[in-house]
Amino acid sequence: MAIWKPLIIALAVGMVLSGAAPAAWAQGQGPSGAPAQNRPIEPQEFLRLAYSSATLQGQAAKLAASRETRPEVRSFAASAADFRFGLLQRLEALARERSLPLPSVKEFEHQVVIENLEPLDYLALSRRYAEIQVQALGQEIGIYQAASRSPSTEIKTFAEQVLPELQRQQEGAQKMYEAVRP
């Protein structure tokens, strides 16, 4: 749990500073954990959150794939980097089609996560990357689930197409985490 605390704090601070929707909101829960109204996520908000999450995970995957890490981590990270590259292209195309802006700078919490990964090596990097992937994919799935309830047909369709891919990524991340956890 001690390893998760800096990431959770960084994500919480970043979410507050950026105005991002917390994972509980994306999963249809209010701040108390009680069910909230399933407020649809606006297309611009979805694109901002989805793009930022994909960017973070793509950068983390490139870092883990390029360093000396456990074989299961390096394999997952290489595959995840390819997946993220493709997803980012798809998000960029969606934004262009809808004439919506994408973030030009990294979300604060994402920059902190990458900066904290950079000095790590081998087992520490392997474990930290696996933890980040499990947590980030859970949050990202919540964002896409909220988008799948969007009144915007394009956003809803996009989210419904990507959700199974994210769930497969999550299964792979969980297996990777199980292989390297302490």
C-alpha positions as CSV (number, residue, x, y, z in Angstrom):
1,M,0.0,0.0,0.0
2,A,2.9,2.4,0.7
3,I,3.9,2.2,-3.0
4,W,0.4,3.2,-4.1
5,K,0.1,6.2,-1.8
6,P,2.4,8.6,-3.9
7,L,0.5,7.7,-7.1
8,I,-2.9,8.1,-5.5
9,I,-1.9,11.5,-4.0
10,A,-0.4,12.7,-7.3
11,L,-3.5,11.6,-9.2
12,A,-5.9,13.2,-6.7
13,V,-4.0,16.5,-6.7
14,G,-3.8,16.4,-10.5
15,M,-7.5,15.6,-10.9
16,V,-8.4,18.5,-8.6
17,L,-6.0,20.9,-10.4
18,S,-7.1,19.9,-13.8
19,G,-10.8,19.7,-13.0
20,A,-10.9,16.1,-14.2
21,A,-13.7,13.8,-13.2
22,P,-12.7,11.3,-10.5
23,A,-12.9,7.6,-11.2
24,A,-15.9,7.3,-8.9
25,W,-17.8,9.8,-11.0
26,A,-16.9,8.0,-14.2
27,Q,-18.2,4.8,-12.7
28,G,-21.5,6.5,-11.8
29,Q,-20.8,7.0,-8.1
30,G,-20.9,10.2,-6.1
31,P,-18.3,11.4,-3.7
32,S,-19.7,9.3,-0.8
33,G,-19.6,6.1,-3.0
34,A,-23.4,6.2,-3.3
35,P,-24.8,5.9,-6.9
36,A,-24.9,9.3,-8.6
37,Q,-26.9,10.3,-11.6
38,N,-25.3,8.8,-14.6
39,R,-24.4,12.3,-15.9
40,P,-23.2,11.9,-19.5
41,I,-19.6,12.9,-20.1
42,E,-19.3,15.7,-22.6
43,P,-17.3,15.0,-25.8
44,Q,-14.6,17.5,-25.0
45,E,-14.2,16.2,-21.5
46,F,-14.0,12.6,-22.7
47,L,-11.4,13.5,-25.3
48,R,-9.3,15.4,-22.8
49,L,-9.3,12.6,-20.2
50,A,-8.9,9.7,-22.7
51,Y,-6.1,11.5,-24.5
52,S,-4.3,12.3,-21.3
53,S,-4.6,8.8,-20.0
54,A,-3.4,7.2,-23.3
55,T,-0.5,9.6,-23.4
56,L,0.6,8.8,-19.9
57,Q,0.3,5.1,-20.5
58,G,2.1,5.3,-23.8
59,Q,5.1,7.2,-22.2
60,A,5.2,4.8,-19.3
61,A,5.1,1.8,-21.7
62,K,8.0,3.2,-23.9
63,L,10.0,3.8,-20.7
64,A,9.4,0.3,-19.4
65,A,10.1,-1.3,-22.8
66,S,13.3,0.5,-23.3
67,R,14.9,-0.2,-20.0
68,E,16.2,-3.4,-18.3
69,T,13.0,-4.8,-16.8
70,R,11.6,-8.2,-16.1
71,P,10.8,-10.1,-19.3
72,E,7.0,-10.2,-18.7
73,V,7.0,-6.4,-18.1
74,R,9.1,-5.7,-21.2
75,S,6.8,-7.8,-23.3
76,F,3.7,-6.2,-22.0
77,A,5.2,-2.7,-22.2
78,A,6.2,-3.2,-25.9
79,S,2.7,-4.4,-26.8
80,A,1.1,-1.6,-24.7
81,A,3.3,1.0,-26.5
82,D,2.0,-0.1,-29.8
83,F,-1.6,-0.2,-28.5
84,R,-1.3,3.3,-27.1
85,F,0.2,4.7,-30.3
86,G,-2.8,3.4,-32.3
87,L,-5.3,4.6,-29.7
88,L,-3.8,8.1,-29.7
89,Q,-4.1,8.2,-33.5
90,R,-7.7,7.2,-33.2
91,L,-8.4,9.8,-30.5
92,E,-6.7,12.5,-32.7
93,A,-8.9,11.5,-35.7
94,L,-12.0,11.6,-33.5
95,A,-11.1,15.1,-32.3
96,R,-10.4,16.3,-35.8
97,E,-13.7,15.0,-37.1
98,R,-15.6,16.8,-34.3
99,S,-13.3,19.9,-34.4
100,L,-12.5,19.5,-30.7
101,P,-9.2,20.5,-29.1
102,L,-6.9,18.0,-27.5
103,P,-4.7,18.9,-24.5
104,S,-1.4,20.5,-25.5
105,V,0.3,19.9,-22.2
106,K,0.5,16.9,-20.0
107,E,-1.9,16.7,-17.0
108,F,0.0,17.5,-13.9
109,E,-0.5,14.1,-12.3
110,H,0.7,12.4,-15.4
111,Q,3.9,14.4,-15.5
112,V,4.6,13.5,-11.8
113,V,4.0,9.8,-12.5
114,I,6.5,9.8,-15.4
115,E,9.1,11.7,-13.5
116,N,8.8,9.2,-10.6
117,L,9.3,6.3,-13.0
118,E,12.4,7.6,-14.8
119,P,15.0,7.0,-12.0
120,L,13.8,3.4,-11.3
121,D,15.5,0.3,-12.7
122,Y,14.9,-3.4,-13.1
123,L,12.7,-4.8,-10.4
124,A,11.6,-1.4,-9.0
125,L,10.7,-0.1,-12.4
126,S,9.0,-3.4,-13.3
127,R,6.8,-3.3,-10.1
128,R,6.0,0.4,-10.3
129,Y,5.1,0.2,-14.0
130,A,2.8,-2.8,-13.3
131,E,1.1,-1.0,-10.5
132,I,0.6,2.1,-12.6
133,Q,-0.9,0.1,-15.4
134,V,-3.4,-1.7,-13.2
135,Q,-4.6,1.5,-11.6
136,A,-4.5,3.7,-14.8
137,L,-6.4,1.1,-16.8
138,G,-9.1,0.8,-14.1
139,Q,-9.6,4.6,-14.2
140,E,-9.5,4.7,-18.0
141,I,-12.2,2.0,-18.2
142,G,-14.3,4.1,-16.0
143,I,-13.9,7.1,-18.4
144,Y,-14.9,5.0,-21.4
145,Q,-17.8,3.5,-19.5
146,A,-19.1,7.0,-18.8
147,A,-18.5,7.9,-22.5
148,S,-20.5,4.8,-23.6
149,R,-23.6,6.5,-21.9
150,S,-22.9,9.7,-23.9
151,P,-25.8,11.3,-25.9
152,S,-23.2,11.9,-28.6
153,T,-23.5,8.9,-31.0
154,E,-19.9,9.3,-32.2
155,I,-18.4,9.3,-28.6
156,K,-20.7,6.5,-27.5
157,T,-19.7,4.3,-30.5
158,F,-16.0,5.1,-30.1
159,A,-16.1,4.2,-26.4
160,E,-18.0,1.0,-27.0
161,Q,-15.5,-0.1,-29.6
162,V,-12.5,0.7,-27.4
163,L,-13.8,-0.7,-24.1
164,P,-13.2,-4.4,-25.0
165,E,-9.6,-3.5,-26.0
166,L,-9.0,-1.7,-22.7
167,Q,-10.4,-4.7,-20.8
168,R,-8.0,-7.0,-22.6
169,Q,-5.2,-4.6,-21.7
170,Q,-6.3,-4.7,-18.1
171,E,-6.3,-8.5,-18.1
172,G,-2.7,-8.4,-19.4
173,A,-1.7,-5.7,-16.9
174,Q,-3.1,-7.8,-14.0
175,K,-1.2,-10.9,-15.2
176,M,2.0,-8.8,-15.4
177,Y,1.4,-7.3,-12.0
178,E,0.9,-10.8,-10.5
179,A,4.2,-11.9,-12.0
180,V,6.2,-9.1,-10.4
181,R,4.4,-8.1,-7.2
182,P,6.3,-8.5,-4.0
